[in-house]
Amino acid sequence: MLFKQQALLRQKLFVLGSLAIGSVLYLVARVGTLDRLQPICPIESRLPPPEPEQIPLRTLQFKRGLLHELRKGNATKEQIRLHNLVQQLPRAIIIGVRKGGTRALLEMLNLHPAVVKASQEIHFFDNDKNYARGIDWYREKMPFSFPHQITIEKSPAYFITEEVPERIFKMNSSIKLLIIVREPTTRAVSDYTQVLEGKERKNKTYHKFEKLAIDSNTCEVNTKYKAVRTSIYTKHLERWLKYFPVEQFHIVDGDRLITDPLPELQLVERFLNLPSRISQYNLYFNATRGFYCLRFNIVFNKCLAGSKGRIHPEVDLSVVTKLQKFFHPFNQKFYQITGRTFNWP
Ligand code: A3P
């Protein structure tokens, strides 16, 4: 009985084996014939390379991977040459405002396959020593990118530095300028909180916000305090408007970027003439952080560093009200100039 079963099994194995070998032989023969029958596609009948706008997302993701390797310093000179990678001057700059959400905006725009960010704040136009190094020095600070991509840098000090508008104008008079703003009093407190943290790290004491923001002699708002001055957006913008028409600016609502970033990013995509590519998939709310975080793909996501989203100290309500009243007329002017209105008090 056992002998009979073993013979049957051997027979089955033999049949299966023969079938498998037969199939392999058939496939080898078939592929060989196909190779001979189908002539290699002649160059002239091949499809032309796609236009930059038509490059499929997957290709761009591959390119992103390559750019990532480059940033890590793993890509070779040969790869740079082969893929036509270049260091381009920025075609758009986030010029400010400090504590408006400049980092979040840059990182979120970098989700777009046609955008490449300069990771560090370069401080080329606001720092005389850097500026004296010349435009080639600036270009060398830029990340590698594909020619169709646009490079964006952010240095929030640009917005408030006297010399910067003229210097940027000399580099590129048609550059696109992004300004992200928050309700001015909140921004001032955020600014203060950052400085306070720096002092505490060095074990230094620091004044309370109220003492800095209000002049103790006059009991009025202290306009000499930098955190207050920076929040007078219209004053700074007016300097920029001596060089650039208002159409070259786009105002981002930094408060909405915190609570609902996608619509703000879509407005920026449009301003930069980019196809809409950033989607809700790329942004997810992280309850632990209390902020939206970034999802590049199924494996790679990140939140901003802990230095973004600090807890603000509580500020005396009368001081808050005084500041809000102080900023009010400047805000009205800002809305009028920019054509963007906010619900600021
Ligand atoms: P706070 O620290 O006051 O909350 P900047 O990058 O210009 O310094 O701005 C910092 C601010 O960006 C933070 O201010 C934070 O509120 C805001 N922000 C906006 N979107 C954010 C995000 N997704 N993650 C962390 N912070 C974000």
Residues whose N, C-alpha, C, O or C-beta is under 5 A from the ligand:
A	BS01	A3P	V97 R98 K99 G100 G101 T102 R103 A104 S190 G254 L257 I258 F291 Y292 L304 S307 K308 G309 R310
